[in-house]
Amino acid sequence: MSIKLLDQKTKDLEHQVGLLRSFVIGQVGKDPEGDYNPTFVKRALQAAQELPKYEFQDPASFLKHICRAK
């Protein structure tokens, strides 16, 4: 088998594996409520890694902060 043919077959296999991976991820990413927005998931995961900017001391401070945010 020539190197050119082997390279082409390797590229074809890589493409097919990529399509299969995309399909599997698409199926796993679904739940009974529907699909998740990939942009939202990315932002949520990034936010989860950040240090908190504020720590609530009690329920009253939490409500006060929520009311100011409106």
N, C-alpha and C positions, 0 to 999 in steps of 0.2 A: 504494500500500500504506500502510495507516495505521501510525502510530508504535507503537500498542499491539500490532498484529500483528507488526511488525518486532521489537519487544522480546521477544515471546513466542518467535518463531522463533530469535532469538539465544540466549535462555535454553535452549531445547531443544537447539540445537547445542552449547552449552557443556556441557550434561549428557552428550550423546552422546560428545563428545570426552573428557570425564572418564572415562566408562566404557571407551572404547577405550584410553586411557592406562593405566588400571588393569589391563586385560587384558594389554596388551603388557608392562608391568612384571612382572606375574605370570608370564608365559611366560619372560621373560628371567631372572627370579630363580630359575629351576629349574636343577638340574644332575642328573647321573646318580644322585647319592646321595639326591636328594629336595629338598624345599623348605627354604629358610633361615628361621629364626625372625626376624621383623623386629625384635623387642626385642633379641635377641642381636646382630644386625647393628648396630643403633644404638649399643648399649653398646660393641661392639668398635671402631667408628669413633671414638667419643668417647675411648676409652682410648688409641687410637693417636695422638691429638693431644696427650695429656697428656705432661708431662715425666716421665722415669723417676724413681722414688723411691729406687732403689738401683742401683748399677752393680757387677756381679760382676767381681772382679779375676782369678779363676782358677777352674778346675773345682771345687776343694775348697771355696771360699767359696760357690759355687752349690749344691753338695750339702748343705753345712751349713745354708744358708738353707731349702732344700726340707725337710730333716729337721725343722727348728724349726716349719715351717708345719703339720705333721701334727697 
